[in-house]
Amino acid sequence: MTQDRFIAKGAASFNISYDAPPKDFYFLLLPKLTMLAFSAAVEPLRIANQVTKKNLYRWYTMTEDGEPISCSNGVRIIPDMALEPLPASANAFVCAGVEPRDAASDVTLNWLRRQRAFGSTVGGICTGAFALAETGMLKNRRFTLHWENQPAFQEYYPDLEPTPNLYEVDDKLLTCGGGSAATDMMLGLIEADHGKDLAIIVADMCIHGRSGSQQAPQKSVFSVAIGSRNQRLINAIQIMQANIEDPMEISELSEQIDISRRQLERLFKTYVGMSPNQYYLDLRVARAHALLIETNLAISEIAVATGFGSTTQLAAKFRKKFGVSPQLFRKSWSTGS
């Protein structure tokens, strides 16, 4: 492969003094990876090279056996290579997406362990943290993954707690949520390597508004989501989300946020369009929906994890919301019918 592969032509330019070897990034593609998150990680590297006309970065794609792999959107990617040992200076990122629990084989997991043992920087993009968790390298580390998959992740790995942030850098372990969070992470690396001005022009070329901090949350703040800045309402929703497995009584919740139950009900009706009880129930049923798709937990275990006293109770609420029982929903999802 020639150097020209990594330096595309473009009109924008940015002068930089750099004569050192390029940094190498290897993207390990797992089945059903999210294409948006993968491309969001690669493009800032390409643009950094393009605007500086220098080979600052190189990037390669890998699959376990070197064969093409399909993204979650059905697009197939032909990798550069199969798994092989990487130099200690390399950066190896696991790119995953939907159905991440069993996406990485033992061969892949052992390869990741070797790269970490040899000193490579290792990371996870979108749901890549599932594979990293299987290797044991997330213990006592700061990490994150896509917010949608965090409930299922915590059911599988109760001793590991992801952050809600866009991305995390913990020594030589880097992780990010899906979508454009990968762009934010790479812009952070570019800034650390070559300064803020280059990171700014790369962000502008991506037409990407930087969050300004890796601690920025992946999801919109509650005030945006519900159209209200009422702090007591926001606090109530946060408490509900933190207590899915052991639901609180609404009277207990209102007491905790120092408001009467009647006032809390008025706030929910005004800004959310439903009662606190209904909102809380919807949160729990939505969590059950996610766990049915993303885990192999028994329905009885899902009922416990979402605060229902029995599978019968869960089934009644689930059927009312989705028009089908949890059993039939899981069966139809797994068969694609």
Secondary structure, 3 states (H helix, E strand, C coil): CCHHHHCCCCCCCCCCCCCCCCEEEEEEECCCECHHHHHHHHHHHHHHHHHHCCCCEEEEEEECCCCCEECCCCCEECCCEECCCCCCCCEEEEECECCCCCCCCHHHHHHHHHHHHCCCEEEEECCCHHHHHHHCCCCCCCCCCCHHHHHHHHHHCCCCCCCCECEEEECCEEEECCCCHHHHHHHHHHHHHHCHHHHHHHHHHCCCCCCCCCCCECCCCHHHHHCCCCHHHHHHHHHHHHCCCCCCCHHHHHHHCCCCHHHHHHHHHHHCCCCHHHHHHHHHHHHHHHHHHHCCCCHHHHHHHCCCCCHHHHHHHHHHHHCCCHHHHHHHHHHCC
